[in-house]
Each structure stands twice: as structure tokens, then as C-alpha cells.
């Protein structure tokens, strides 16, 4: 009896055990392959969702305590020749409510985002961007489905007016929020390819955002924000796209470009010799500014 006959005889004699072993290995292999496939699918889905939410944005500067001048982006790019390596778009983000004039359609607690044409440079298909010279509102896909209104129908957008006092401050007189509202046509939903699902929240909840031309939002929101200069060009968000090799240089340039006016501060020489007056747009000086001064 040769070796091959012994092997075949063993397989024939223990065929049930061998069949069970092969069946178990097959099931384990299918489970492993299925897990890897599902894992890759979830990973790709999350990447896709992430791209829809932030596009090619890699970094951002957000001022949670006030507003800076929106031309900060131009000053940063003019400081060094970074136009080909860095993209920067100023924005204004706030909360608001949108409703039809008769009040039958209403959505509250929505994000209102003021954007200009630079915003779409972070999108997948910038050439398809809408005309922001039109006075109107665009909605994220989920909010557009929620509203269910026809394109061209007039809607009323209400946002809170930025105040100079902290409403938590004693005797501020601004405990009750004041709201600004204006009536413009609804211009439809903004597709995900144009960052219609843009959101800075790390959440899988639907994005409920109204997109407004930045210039229109600034004119309404900051009409009385800086009465001395009559300037309405403010923002509280900078969207940035740059490589890891550029971010350190960009941070240095941003620090050099930042001015007292961007922080809402100004210096005025008093009549007293060698004395200066440090003023704040927000009336009260925060402790950290006092410490820096």
C-alpha cells in the first residue's frame, strides 16, 4: 500500500469529520470576508459623508466671542504668495428661524450660513455653484425636504441681532434677544456636490442649514454693529484648505495679519502724557484681554 492510498483511505474513513471541518472553515471564512466588506463599506460611507459635510476644508478659524473683519482672508493671502497652496473663505454662522409669511411653514433652530463664491471652491463641483448675486435663500437637502415649498416662494428669515453687551452681564439691558428679519425668495435646495450638507457638527443628524449671500447677511446683521466706522464687513468663521506642510507657516501669517480691530479693540491717546485708552467694541474687557494689556 502506497502513501496516496493511505491518504485516500483516511479521507474516506473519516469523511464526516473532514466534512465538518471544511464546513466550519467555510463559515468562518465567509464571516471574516463579510466583516471586512461591511467594515470597508461603513468606512467609505463615513468618508463620503465627511466629504459632503466639509468638502476640502482642512482647518478653520472660528471666533466664538465676537466677530472679526472679513477681509482678514485677503490680508493673509497678500502677506505671502500662498494663493496656489491655500484657499480661504470668510463666513458668518448664526442660528435662526425661517417661515412663510402666513406662518403655515416654519423651521426653527436652523443654522444660517453667510457665504460668497469662495465657499464653493471647497466643493466637488464649483462650476455648478448658484448665482450669489441673487437676493434669496438656499436650503440644505434635508431642510428643503422639511420645508417642502416651491422655488420662488417668499420666505421670512429671522436671526438674532449681535449685541455689544453680554446678556449675562448685570444691568446690560439686553436680556431679551432682539431679532432681525427680512423677506426674500426661496431659491431651492443646495446639492451635496455644492456642500449643501455643510456642517461643523460631528454628528450623523440631518444638516438643517439656510445659505445666504454673505454681503446680504452682513448688511442686515451688522448695520448698527460698528456705528463709528460704518463697517458691516464682519465674519466669525474662516474656512481654510491647506497642506500639513503649510499650516505652520499659515498660522504665523495669520497671527501677523490679525489686528486690534479684528479683536474688537482700539487704542486712543488721552490728553494725559504717555497714557492711552484701550477700548472694546463689546463694551466690557474680558479678563484675558486685561491680562494681555
C-alpha positions in Angstrom: 0.0 0.0 0.0 1.5 3.3 -1.1 1.2 6.7 0.6 -1.6 8.0 -1.6 -3.9 5.0 -1.0 -3.4 5.5 2.8 -4.4 9.2 2.4 -7.5 8.5 0.4 -8.5 5.6 2.8 -8.1 8.0 5.7 -10.3 10.6 4.0 -12.9 8.0 3.2 -13.0 6.6 6.6 -13.1 10.0 8.4 -15.2 11.7 5.8 -17.8 13.1 8.3 -15.2 14.7 10.5 -13.4 16.2 7.4 -16.7 17.5 6.1 -17.5 19.2 9.4 -14.0 20.7 9.5 -14.4 22.1 5.9 -17.9 23.4 6.7 -16.6 25.2 9.8 -13.7 26.7 7.9 -16.1 27.9 5.1 -18.4 29.5 7.6 -15.5 31.3 9.4 -14.1 32.4 6.1 -17.5 33.8 5.0 -17.9 35.6 8.3 -14.4 37.2 8.0 -14.9 38.2 4.4 -18.4 39.7 5.3 -17.0 41.6 8.2 -14.2 43.1 6.1 -16.7 44.0 3.4 -19.1 45.7 5.8 -16.2 47.5 7.5 -14.9 48.8 4.2 -18.5 49.8 3.3 -19.0 51.7 6.5 -15.6 53.4 6.3 -16.3 54.5 2.7 -19.7 55.7 3.7 -18.3 57.8 6.6 -15.7 59.2 4.2 -18.4 60.2 1.7 -20.5 61.8 4.5 -17.4 63.6 5.7 -16.7 65.0 2.2 -20.3 66.1 1.9 -20.1 67.9 5.3 -16.8 69.7 4.9 -15.6 69.2 1.3 -11.9 70.0 1.0 -11.8 72.1 4.2 -8.8 71.1 6.4 -8.8 73.8 9.1 -11.0 76.6 10.3 -10.8 79.7 12.5 -13.9 80.4 14.5 -14.4 83.3 16.8 -16.9 82.2 19.5 -16.7 85.5 21.4 -17.3 88.1 18.7 -16.6 89.0 15.1 -13.5 89.9 13.1 -13.2 91.8 9.8 -13.9 89.5 6.8 -11.0 91.0 4.8 -8.7 89.0 7.1 -8.6 86.3 4.4 -7.3 88.8 1.8 -4.7 90.1 4.2 -3.5 86.6 4.9 -3.1 85.7 1.3 -1.5 89.1 0.4 1.2 88.6 3.1 2.9 85.8 1.2 2.5 84.1 -2.1 0.1 81.3 -0.9 -2.7 81.7 -3.4 -1.8 78.5 -5.2 -1.4 76.5 -1.9 -4.1 77.9 0.4 -7.8 78.6 -0.1 -9.6 80.7 2.5 -13.3 81.7 2.6 -14.8 84.0 5.2 -18.3 83.2 6.5 -20.8 84.2 9.1 -22.6 81.5 11.0 -25.5 82.0 13.4 -28.8 80.5 14.4 -32.2 81.5 13.1 -35.8 80.7 12.1 -37.3 80.5 8.6 -41.1 80.7 7.9 -43.6 81.5 5.3 -45.3 84.9 5.6 -48.5 83.3 6.6 -46.8 81.1 9.2 -48.0 77.8 7.8 -44.5 76.6 7.0 -41.9 77.0 9.7 -38.5 75.6 10.7 -36.7 76.8 13.9 -33.3 76.1 15.4 -31.6 76.1 12.0 -28.1 77.1 11.1 -27.8 80.3 9.0 -24.6 80.5 7.0 -23.4 83.6 5.1 -21.3 82.6 2.1 -19.7 84.0 -1.0 -18.3 82.4 -4.2 -15.1 81.3 -2.3 -17.2 78.9 -0.3 -17.8 76.7 -3.4 -14.0 76.3 -4.0 -14.2 73.7 -1.3 -17.0 71.8 -3.1 -16.8 68.9 -5.5 -18.3 70.8 -8.5 -17.6 74.6 -8.1 -18.7 75.4 -11.7 -22.3 74.4 -10.7 -22.4 77.0 -8.0 -25.6 79.2 -7.9 -25.5 82.9 -8.6 -25.0 84.6 -5.2 -25.8 88.0 -6.6 -29.5 87.0 -6.3 -31.2 88.0 -3.1 -32.6 84.9 -1.6 -32.1 81.8 0.4 -30.9 78.3 -0.4 -31.5 75.3 1.9 -29.6 72.1 2.6 -31.3 69.0 1.1 -32.8 67.8 4.4 -34.2 71.2 5.3 -35.5 71.6 1.7 -37.5 68.3 2.2 -38.7 69.5 5.6 -39.9 72.9 4.2 -41.5 71.4 1.1 -42.0 74.8 -0.5 -41.9 75.8 -4.2 -38.8 77.6 -5.6 -39.5 81.3 -5.8 -41.9 81.4 -2.9 -41.1 84.2 -0.5 -39.9 83.2 3.0 -39.1 85.3 6.1 -35.7 84.6 7.8 -35.2 85.8 11.4 -31.8 85.9 13.1 -30.7 87.3 16.5 -29.0 90.7 16.3 -25.4 90.6 17.6 -25.2 92.7 20.8 -22.4 94.7 22.3 -23.2 93.6 25.8 -23.1 90.1 27.2 -26.7 89.3 28.1 -25.4 87.7 31.3 -23.8 90.9 32.4 -25.7 92.8 35.2 -27.5 95.9 34.1 -26.7 95.1 30.5 -30.3 95.9 29.4 -30.1 93.1 26.8 -31.6 90.1 28.5 -34.2 89.9 25.8 -32.8 89.0 22.4 -33.6 91.3 19.5 -34.2 89.8 16.2 -33.7 90.9 12.6 -35.9 89.6 9.8 -36.1 90.1 6.1 -38.2 88.7 3.3 -36.6 87.1 0.2 -37.5 84.3 -2.3 -36.6 80.7 -1.6 -34.3 79.6 -4.3 -34.3 75.9 -3.8 -32.1 73.2 -2.2 -28.3 73.2 -2.5 -27.0 69.8 -3.7 -24.4 67.8 -1.7 -21.9 68.3 -4.5 -22.0 72.0 -3.7 -21.6 71.5 0.1 -25.4 71.6 0.6 -24.8 69.3 3.6 -22.1 71.5 5.1 -21.9 71.2 8.9 -19.3 71.7 11.5 -21.0 69.3 13.9 -19.6 65.8 14.4 -23.0 64.2 14.2 -24.9 62.0 11.8 -28.1 64.1 12.3 -29.5 65.8 9.2 -28.0 69.1 8.3 -30.6 71.9 8.6 -28.9 74.9 7.1 -30.0 78.1 5.2 -27.4 79.6 2.9 -27.5 83.3 2.4 -25.2 85.6 0.3 -22.5 86.9 2.7 -22.9 90.5 1.6 -26.7 90.5 2.2 -26.3 88.9 5.6 -23.6 91.3 6.6 -25.7 94.4 5.6 -28.6 93.3 7.7 -26.8 91.7 10.6 -24.1 94.4 11.2 -26.0 97.6 10.1 -25.5 99.1 13.6 -22.7 96.9 14.9 -19.9 99.4 14.2 -21.5 102.9 14.0 -18.2 104.8 14.3 -16.7 103.3 11.1 -20.0 102.3 9.4 -18.4 99.0 8.5 -20.6 95.9 8.1 -17.9 93.6 6.7 -17.6 91.2 9.7 -17.3 87.4 9.9 -16.9 84.9 12.7 -15.6 81.9 10.6 -12.7 81.3 8.2 -12.7 78.1 6.2 -9.2 77.0 5.2 -7.8 74.4 2.9 -4.0 73.8 3.0 -1.5 71.0 3.3 0.1 69.9 6.6 3.4 71.4 5.4 1.8 74.8 5.0 -0.2 75.1 8.2 2.6 76.2 10.5 3.6 79.0 8.1 -0.1 79.9 7.7 -0.6 80.2 11.4 2.3 82.6 11.7 1.0 84.7 8.8 -2.5 84.7 10.4 -1.0 85.9 13.7 0.9 88.7 11.9 -2.3 89.7 9.9 -4.5 89.8 13.0 -5.1 93.4 14.2 -6.6 95.0 17.3 -9.7 95.9 15.1 -10.2 92.2 14.4 -10.4 91.6 18.2 -12.8 94.5 18.5 -10.3 96.7 20.2 -8.9 100.1 19.6 -6.3 102.4 21.1 -6.7 106.2 21.6 -4.2 108.5 23.1 -5.5 110.6 26.0 -4.6 114.2 26.8 -2.5 112.9 29.7 1.1 112.4 28.8 2.1 108.8 27.9 -1.4 107.4 28.6 -3.6 105.5 26.2 -7.2 104.4 26.3 -7.9 100.8 25.3 -11.5 100.5 24.0 -13.5 97.4 23.3 -16.4 97.0 20.8 -18.0 94.7 23.3 -18.0 97.5 26.0 -16.6 95.3 28.7 -13.0 94.0 28.5 -12.6 90.2 29.1 -10.1 89.2 31.8 -7.7 87.6 29.3 -7.5 90.9 27.3 -6.8 92.8 30.5 -4.0 90.4 31.4 -2.5 90.7 27.9 -2.7 94.5 28.1 
